[in-house]
Amino acid sequence: MKGSQLTIYAANQSHRVKHMTVVEWLLHEAKEAGIVGATVVEVAEGVDAKGRYHAARFFELTDQPVAVTLIGEDERIDGMLARLRAGGIRLFYTRTPIEYETLGTVGGQ
């Protein structure tokens, strides 16, 4: 199959959108856009678009950067981007055309 990989970078996972953390909100919006899989990666350190440094600290993880990666058909990724634009939160993302497929069978049978 052909589609796109969308990776959304949030400099601070403690930000809230509609009473949810930014990660919860992104996963909710992905589900609403028909995207069934997502990978959330918590990043140790990062620099945001304004040049500010963000890092996970021993006692406070709220400033920890996070990246959410979604893969799907271009139409679903387009729908996700439309949802994010309507959400009003400032996010940075990358989009890459990809080819993908599921290998094997459920339970290895």
C-alpha positions in Angstrom: 0.0 0.0 0.0 1.1 3.6 -0.5 0.4 6.5 1.8 2.1 8.9 4.1 3.9 8.9 7.4 3.0 11.8 9.6 5.1 12.6 12.6 3.9 15.3 14.9 6.4 16.9 17.4 5.2 18.4 20.7 7.8 20.3 22.7 5.9 19.8 25.9 3.6 16.9 26.6 1.9 18.7 29.5 0.0 21.1 27.2 -3.7 20.5 27.3 -6.2 20.6 24.5 -9.9 20.2 25.2 -9.2 18.8 28.7 -6.7 16.2 27.4 -2.9 16.1 27.2 -1.6 16.9 23.8 -0.8 13.2 23.3 -4.2 12.0 24.3 -5.7 14.7 22.0 -3.5 13.7 19.0 -4.5 10.0 19.5 -8.1 10.9 19.7 -8.0 13.0 16.6 -6.1 10.2 14.8 -8.9 7.7 15.7 -11.6 10.2 14.5 -9.7 10.6 11.2 -9.8 6.8 10.7 -6.1 6.1 11.4 -5.9 2.9 13.4 -2.2 2.9 14.5 0.1 5.3 16.2 3.5 5.3 17.8 4.3 7.7 20.7 7.9 8.3 21.4 9.0 10.2 24.5 12.1 12.2 23.7 14.8 12.9 26.2 15.7 16.4 24.9 14.6 18.7 22.2 14.6 22.3 21.0 11.4 23.9 19.9 10.6 26.2 17.0 11.4 29.2 19.1 14.8 27.8 20.1 13.8 26.9 23.7 15.3 23.8 25.2 13.0 21.1 26.6 14.1 18.0 28.5 12.8 15.3 30.8 14.0 15.9 34.3 14.2 13.5 37.2 11.4 15.1 39.2 9.4 16.7 36.5 8.5 15.0 33.2 5.9 17.5 32.1 8.5 19.4 29.9 9.5 16.2 28.1 9.2 16.4 24.3 7.2 13.8 22.5 6.8 12.6 18.9 3.6 10.9 17.6 4.0 9.0 14.3 1.0 8.0 12.2 0.8 6.0 9.0 -2.2 5.8 6.7 -3.7 6.4 3.3 -3.1 9.9 2.0 -6.8 10.8 2.4 -6.8 9.9 6.0 -3.6 11.8 6.7 -5.1 14.8 4.9 -8.1 14.5 7.2 -5.9 14.3 10.2 -4.0 17.5 9.2 -7.4 19.2 8.7 -8.4 18.2 12.2 -5.1 19.5 13.6 -5.4 22.8 11.8 -8.9 23.2 13.2 -7.7 22.4 16.7 -5.8 25.7 17.0 -2.7 24.3 18.8 0.7 25.2 17.4 2.4 21.9 16.3 5.3 21.1 14.0 5.0 18.0 11.7 6.8 16.2 9.0 5.0 14.2 6.2 6.8 11.6 4.1 5.3 9.5 1.3 5.8 5.8 2.1 5.0 2.3 1.1 3.7 -0.1 3.8 2.3 -3.5 4.3 1.5 -5.9 7.2 3.6 -9.1 7.1 2.8 -12.5 8.6 -0.5 -13.6 10.2 -2.2 -13.1 13.5 -0.7 -15.3 16.1 1.9 -16.6 13.6 -0.5 -19.0 12.0 
